[in-house]
Amino acid sequence: METYSNLHVLTISTAGESFKNFSYIVYDQISKEGLLVDPSWEKEKICAALGAHDVKLRHVLLTHSHNDHINLSNFFTGSLGITALISMDEYAFYRPEIHHPQLFYANQTILFGSFTCKCLLTPGHTKGSACFWIGNTLFSGDTFFFEGCGSCDGRGSSPEEMFETIQYLKNMLYPGMQVFPGHSFGRMPGQKFADILRNNIYFNINSVEKFVQFRMRPGQDNLMNFH
């Protein structure tokens, strides 16, 4: 049976402008090779975590191209000479100003240390949103949170695609996985996917029509209201 005891996740809470984000460092505790997911806002805090754990970054992983998830990407790729992984669909549609991009396709895998990262294409919030599956962890960006899913009213967004993405994830993931989202609205990152299956309303709507109607309902004026 595959074991993930040497896989470690550092959760870094960052803030900037009107946003509160989570960036993540996931690394192999034996080789110290690691990946940095959605670096945002506070580079000193992220650099301190990398130094404290002696992590050797191999790549930056970008779940999507919104500024609150990529605004430190160029700093880390430039200063460390590494690449930023972003989906082909996301890059082609938005053309974000990312230095050293490495484009991935759906279900492509990359290696770091003794671990494999599987890149899942999960459109809905943006045209080419992605989640990253590493060991028993999933980094979900703004595709979904413990409390809801990403907004679907921006350029390239689609509530219909979000519904299909959630059905795909329900069939792909297993209940014991730990989920690390791009934002949280009360619960700390690292909760089990089983809790989301039980409590997240978007994972319990089985009709695309009802899903779209609820996700796009009027009265959601707050940009950060992902419920």
C-alpha positions as CSV (number, residue, x, y, z in Angstrom):
1,M,0.0,0.0,0.0
2,E,1.3,3.4,-0.9
3,T,2.3,5.6,2.0
4,Y,2.4,9.4,2.3
5,S,4.1,9.7,5.7
6,N,6.9,11.7,4.2
7,L,4.7,14.1,2.4
8,H,4.3,17.4,4.3
9,V,2.1,20.5,3.6
10,L,2.9,24.0,5.0
11,T,-0.2,26.2,5.0
12,I,0.5,29.9,4.7
13,S,-2.2,32.4,5.2
14,T,-1.6,35.6,3.2
15,A,-3.5,38.8,2.7
16,G,-3.4,41.7,0.3
17,E,-5.8,44.3,-1.1
18,S,-9.3,42.9,-0.1
19,F,-8.2,39.3,-0.3
20,K,-7.3,36.6,2.1
21,N,-5.6,33.6,0.5
22,F,-3.9,30.4,1.3
23,S,-0.6,29.5,-0.4
24,Y,0.9,26.1,0.2
25,I,4.3,24.5,0.2
26,V,4.1,20.7,-0.3
27,Y,7.4,18.8,0.0
28,D,9.0,15.4,0.4
29,Q,10.5,15.4,3.9
30,I,13.3,13.0,2.8
31,S,14.6,14.8,-0.3
32,K,13.3,18.2,0.7
33,E,12.1,18.7,-2.9
34,G,8.8,20.7,-3.0
35,L,6.2,22.6,-4.9
36,L,4.7,26.0,-4.2
37,V,1.0,26.4,-4.8
38,D,-0.6,29.8,-5.7
39,P,2.0,32.1,-4.2
40,S,0.4,35.3,-3.1
41,W,0.9,38.7,-1.4
42,E,3.4,38.1,1.4
43,K,6.7,36.8,-0.1
44,E,8.6,37.3,3.2
45,K,6.3,34.9,5.0
46,I,6.6,32.3,2.2
47,C,10.4,32.7,2.0
48,A,10.6,32.2,5.8
49,A,8.7,29.0,5.6
50,L,10.9,27.7,2.8
51,G,14.0,28.5,4.7
52,A,12.8,27.1,8.0
53,H,12.1,23.7,6.4
54,D,15.0,23.8,4.0
55,V,12.7,23.2,1.0
56,K,14.2,23.0,-2.5
57,L,11.4,24.3,-4.8
58,R,11.1,22.5,-8.2
59,H,8.0,24.3,-9.5
60,V,5.3,26.9,-8.8
61,L,1.8,25.4,-9.3
62,L,-0.9,27.8,-10.4
63,T,-4.5,26.7,-10.0
64,H,-5.7,29.6,-12.2
65,S,-4.7,33.0,-13.4
66,H,-6.5,35.4,-11.1
67,N,-4.2,37.9,-9.6
68,D,-4.7,36.9,-6.0
69,H,-3.3,33.5,-6.9
70,I,-0.4,34.4,-9.1
71,N,0.9,37.8,-8.0
72,L,4.2,36.3,-6.5
73,S,4.7,33.7,-9.2
74,N,7.2,35.8,-11.2
75,F,9.2,36.6,-8.0
76,F,9.7,32.9,-7.2
77,T,10.3,31.7,-10.8
78,G,12.7,34.6,-11.4
79,S,14.7,34.4,-8.2
80,L,14.9,30.5,-8.1
81,G,15.1,29.8,-11.8
82,I,12.1,27.4,-11.8
83,T,9.0,27.2,-13.9
84,A,5.3,28.0,-13.2
85,L,2.9,25.3,-14.2
86,I,-0.4,26.4,-15.5
87,S,-3.0,24.6,-17.7
88,M,-2.9,25.0,-21.4
89,D,-6.5,26.1,-21.5
90,E,-6.0,28.8,-18.8
91,Y,-2.9,30.2,-20.5
92,A,-4.4,30.2,-24.0
93,F,-7.6,32.0,-22.9
94,Y,-6.2,34.7,-20.5
95,R,-2.6,35.1,-21.5
96,P,-1.5,36.0,-18.0
97,E,1.9,37.8,-17.5
98,I,3.6,34.8,-16.1
99,H,7.4,34.3,-16.5
100,H,8.8,30.9,-17.3
101,P,5.4,29.2,-17.9
102,Q,5.2,25.4,-18.3
103,L,1.9,24.4,-19.7
104,F,0.2,21.1,-18.7
105,Y,-2.7,19.2,-20.1
106,A,-5.4,17.3,-18.2
107,N,-4.1,14.5,-16.0
108,Q,-0.5,15.2,-16.8
109,T,1.8,14.2,-14.0
110,I,5.1,15.7,-12.7
111,L,7.6,14.3,-10.2
112,F,9.2,15.8,-7.2
113,G,11.2,13.8,-4.6
114,S,9.4,10.4,-4.3
115,F,6.0,11.9,-5.1
116,T,3.8,12.4,-8.1
117,C,1.6,15.5,-8.7
118,K,-1.4,14.8,-11.0
119,C,-2.8,17.9,-12.7
120,L,-6.6,17.8,-12.9
121,L,-8.4,20.1,-15.3
122,T,-11.4,21.6,-13.5
123,P,-13.0,24.4,-15.4
124,G,-15.9,26.5,-14.2
125,H,-14.5,29.3,-12.1
126,T,-12.2,30.1,-15.0
127,K,-11.7,28.6,-18.4
128,G,-8.8,26.4,-17.4
129,S,-8.9,26.1,-13.6
130,A,-7.0,23.2,-12.2
131,C,-6.6,21.1,-9.0
132,F,-3.4,19.3,-8.0
133,W,-3.6,15.8,-6.6
134,I,-0.5,14.9,-4.6
135,G,-0.5,11.8,-2.4
136,N,-3.5,12.0,-0.2
137,T,-3.9,15.7,-0.7
138,L,-5.8,17.9,-3.1
139,F,-5.1,21.6,-3.8
140,S,-8.4,22.9,-5.1
141,G,-7.7,26.6,-5.7
142,D,-11.0,28.4,-6.3
143,T,-12.7,25.3,-7.9
144,F,-14.3,24.5,-4.5
145,F,-14.0,25.2,-0.8
146,F,-15.4,23.5,2.3
147,E,-18.3,26.0,2.2
148,G,-19.1,26.3,-1.5
149,C,-17.5,26.6,-5.0
150,G,-15.9,29.4,-7.0
151,S,-17.9,32.1,-8.6
152,C,-19.0,31.5,-12.2
153,D,-19.8,34.9,-13.6
154,G,-16.4,36.1,-14.8
155,R,-14.9,36.0,-18.2
156,G,-14.4,32.4,-19.2
157,S,-16.5,31.2,-16.2
158,S,-19.3,28.7,-16.7
159,P,-21.7,27.3,-14.1
160,E,-22.5,24.4,-16.5
161,E,-18.8,23.5,-16.6
162,M,-18.6,23.9,-12.8
163,F,-21.4,21.4,-12.5
164,E,-19.5,18.9,-14.7
165,T,-16.3,19.5,-12.8
166,I,-17.9,18.7,-9.5
167,Q,-19.5,15.5,-10.9
168,Y,-16.0,14.5,-12.2
169,L,-14.4,15.2,-8.8
170,K,-17.1,13.3,-6.9
171,N,-16.2,10.2,-9.1
172,M,-12.4,10.8,-9.1
173,L,-11.5,11.6,-5.4
174,Y,-11.8,9.4,-2.3
175,P,-13.4,10.4,1.0
176,G,-10.2,10.3,3.1
177,M,-8.3,12.8,1.0
178,Q,-7.3,16.1,2.7
179,V,-8.4,19.2,0.8
180,F,-6.4,22.5,0.7
181,P,-8.5,25.3,-0.9
182,G,-7.4,28.8,-2.1
183,H,-9.7,30.5,0.5
184,S,-11.6,29.4,3.6
185,F,-14.6,30.9,5.3
186,G,-14.3,29.4,8.8
187,R,-12.8,25.9,8.6
188,M,-9.0,25.4,8.4
189,P,-7.4,23.8,5.3
190,G,-6.8,20.1,5.5
191,Q,-10.3,18.9,6.1
192,K,-11.4,15.5,4.6
193,F,-13.1,15.3,1.3
194,A,-15.8,13.2,3.0
195,D,-16.9,16.3,4.9
196,I,-17.3,18.2,1.6
197,L,-19.4,15.4,0.2
198,R,-21.7,15.6,3.2
199,N,-21.9,19.3,3.8
200,N,-21.1,21.3,0.6
201,I,-24.4,22.0,-1.1
202,Y,-22.9,22.1,-4.5
203,F,-21.7,18.5,-4.2
204,N,-25.3,17.5,-3.4
205,I,-27.1,19.0,-6.3
206,N,-27.5,16.4,-9.0
207,S,-29.4,18.4,-11.7
208,V,-27.4,20.8,-13.9
209,E,-30.5,23.1,-14.2
210,K,-30.8,23.4,-10.4
211,F,-27.1,23.8,-10.0
212,V,-26.9,26.7,-12.4
213,Q,-30.0,28.3,-11.0
214,F,-28.6,28.2,-7.4
215,R,-25.0,29.2,-8.3
216,M,-26.2,32.1,-10.4
217,R,-29.0,33.3,-8.1
218,P,-29.4,37.0,-7.6
219,G,-28.2,38.9,-4.5
220,Q,-24.6,37.7,-4.4
221,D,-23.0,41.1,-4.3
222,N,-19.8,40.3,-2.4
223,L,-16.9,39.2,-4.6
224,M,-15.7,36.9,-1.9
225,N,-19.1,35.2,-1.4
226,F,-18.4,31.8,-2.8
227,H,-21.3,30.2,-1.1
